[in-house]
Amino acid sequence: MIHLDFDWDVSSDGIVLDPALDIDKLGWHGGDYFKLVNINGQAQLVKVDAVEMFFQGRAVNKER
């Protein structure tokens, strides 16, 4: 899915998403974790599965 015409505030502290982006449609929720990976030379943010978070001993979706 390609999203065009969104404004993103990107800094060394993080990324602020455009308010028009409906994260509910993406299945994202407060407390979700993402990791930065490099796949074939392209940086991507990949959602960390709740099972992986559990095995790492981290709280899973505390804000839900």
C-alpha positions in Angstrom: 0.0 0.0 0.0 1.5 3.4 -1.0 0.4 6.5 0.9 1.0 9.8 -1.0 0.6 13.4 0.2 1.3 12.7 3.9 3.6 15.0 5.9 6.1 13.3 8.2 8.2 15.0 10.9 11.4 13.0 10.9 14.2 13.7 13.4 16.9 11.9 15.3 14.3 11.5 18.1 11.7 9.7 16.0 9.0 10.1 13.4 5.7 12.0 13.9 3.1 10.6 11.6 0.6 12.8 9.7 -2.7 13.1 11.6 -4.5 12.1 8.4 -2.9 8.6 8.4 -5.5 6.2 9.9 -3.3 3.9 11.9 -6.4 1.8 12.9 -6.7 0.7 9.3 -3.1 -0.5 9.4 -3.8 -2.5 12.6 -1.4 -0.4 14.7 -2.2 0.4 18.3 -0.6 2.3 21.2 2.2 0.2 22.7 3.2 -1.5 19.4 6.9 -1.8 18.8 8.8 -1.4 15.5 12.4 -2.3 14.8 14.7 -0.7 12.2 16.0 -3.2 9.7 18.1 -3.0 6.6 16.8 -5.3 3.8 18.8 -5.2 0.5 20.2 -1.8 1.3 16.8 -0.3 2.1 16.0 0.8 5.7 12.5 -0.3 6.9 10.5 -0.1 10.1 9.0 -3.5 10.8 6.4 -4.2 13.4 7.6 -6.5 16.1 5.3 -9.4 16.7 3.8 -9.7 20.2 5.2 -13.3 20.5 8.7 -11.9 19.9 8.1 -9.2 22.5 7.0 -11.8 25.0 10.1 -14.0 24.4 12.3 -10.9 24.9 10.6 -10.4 28.3 9.0 -7.1 27.3 5.5 -5.8 28.1 3.2 -6.5 25.2 0.9 -3.6 24.1 0.6 -2.1 27.6 -1.3 0.9 26.2 -4.1 -1.1 24.6 
